[in-house]
Structure formats: structure tokens, C-alpha cells
Amino acid sequence: GVFQPGQKIAEKGEHPVFAHVVISGEVIATDESGSHLFGPGSVFGLAEGLADITYQWDAVAKTVVTTRLIPVDRALREVRRLNAGLKGICRFTTMRVLNLPTAPESLK
């Protein structure tokens, strides 16, 4: 995906259809606690997609942003086929990133 400065990439309350890996540019994510800057190498939308929850923040391109799109439905299918160890890593990482007390149903 390519996004122009000021273009909304993710919206609070929306279910992610694609996860984004930032290849170049900067994205500002804003929630009640403030704002966070995502740059090259950042990934957003994957944890939310795997946990089947909505975005808790808005993300807007600060500069021209290029992302690699990961279809969430495909990522879920792939995670479900992983061996127990790798699936556990995905479950733990998703819980940590989203600050969840228990594993989401989609990753059990």
C-alpha cells in the first residue's frame, strides 16, 4: 500500500482487513494516551487481526508511507496450521502487544 501524508490508514473501532509492515515513511497512531510513531520495520494491525479485535487508535500517514500488506484472513489460516511452539509464540506476542490477560479465542 502507498499512503499520502494525512491519509488515514487505520481507524479506531475498525476491524483490520490487512496488517501493515511499514517499508518506508512514518505513521502516527493516536489514542487517548497520546501518539506513537511507526517507522520502517513497524507492524500494525497484525495483533488486532489475529485477536479479532478492532483498532484502539487511529493511524495517519505523516509522510508518504509504503507498507507491505498482509491479509488478516490468510495470516489467521497460517497461524492455525503452525506447530504448537510457533503458535504459542504468536499467542504470547499478541497478548503482550495488546496487553490481554488471556489468549484470544482465535489463537487457542
C-alpha positions in Angstrom: 0.0 0.0 0.0 1.1 3.6 -0.6 -0.4 6.3 1.5 -0.1 10.1 1.1 0.6 12.5 4.0 -2.6 13.0 6.0 -4.2 9.9 4.7 -5.9 7.7 7.3 -4.6 4.1 7.2 -6.5 2.6 10.2 -9.4 3.9 12.2 -10.4 3.3 15.8 -13.2 0.8 16.0 -12.5 -0.7 12.7 -11.6 -4.4 12.2 -8.3 -4.8 10.3 -8.6 -6.4 7.0 -4.9 -6.0 6.3 -1.9 -5.9 8.7 0.7 -3.4 7.6 4.5 -3.7 7.7 6.0 -0.2 7.2 8.6 -0.3 4.5 9.2 3.5 4.3 7.8 6.6 5.8 6.2 7.5 9.1 2.8 6.8 10.5 1.3 8.5 13.6 -1.0 6.4 15.7 -3.2 8.4 18.2 -5.2 7.2 21.1 -6.4 8.6 24.4 -2.9 8.3 25.9 -1.2 10.3 23.2 0.5 9.5 19.9 3.0 6.9 18.8 5.3 7.0 15.7 5.6 3.9 13.5 8.6 3.9 11.1 10.2 1.3 8.8 10.0 -2.2 10.3 6.9 -1.4 12.4 4.0 -3.7 12.1 0.4 -2.7 13.0 -2.9 -4.5 12.6 -1.5 -8.0 12.8 -2.1 -8.5 16.6 -5.5 -7.0 16.3 -6.4 -9.1 13.3 -5.1 -12.3 15.0 -7.1 -11.5 18.2 -10.2 -10.5 16.1 -10.5 -7.1 17.8 -10.9 -3.6 16.5 -8.2 -0.9 16.3 -8.0 1.1 19.6 -6.4 4.1 17.8 -6.3 6.0 14.5 -3.3 5.8 12.2 -2.5 8.5 9.7 0.4 8.8 7.3 2.8 11.6 8.5 4.9 11.3 5.3 4.5 9.3 2.1 4.2 5.8 3.5 4.8 2.4 1.8 3.5 -0.7 3.5 3.6 -4.4 2.7 0.0 -5.6 3.2 -0.7 -8.9 5.0 -4.3 -10.2 4.5 -5.5 -10.9 8.1 -7.7 -13.9 7.0 -4.7 -15.5 5.4 -2.5 -14.8 8.5 -5.1 -16.5 10.7 -5.2 -19.5 8.4 -1.4 -19.8 8.5 -1.2 -19.4 12.3 -3.8 -22.1 12.9 -1.6 -24.5 10.9 1.6 -23.8 12.9 3.1 -26.3 15.3 2.3 -25.8 19.0 5.6 -23.9 19.7 5.3 -21.3 17.0 1.6 -20.9 17.6 2.4 -20.3 21.3 4.9 -17.6 20.3 2.2 -15.9 18.2 -0.4 -16.2 21.0 2.1 -14.8 23.6 3.2 -11.9 21.4 -0.4 -11.0 20.5 -1.3 -11.0 24.2 1.8 -8.9 25.1 1.3 -6.3 22.3 -2.4 -5.9 23.1 -2.0 -6.2 26.9 -4.5 -9.0 27.0 -4.9 -11.0 30.3 -5.9 -14.2 28.4 -5.4 -15.7 25.0 -8.0 -14.6 22.4 -10.3 -17.4 21.2 -8.9 -17.2 17.7 -5.4 -18.3 18.9 -6.4 -21.1 21.3 
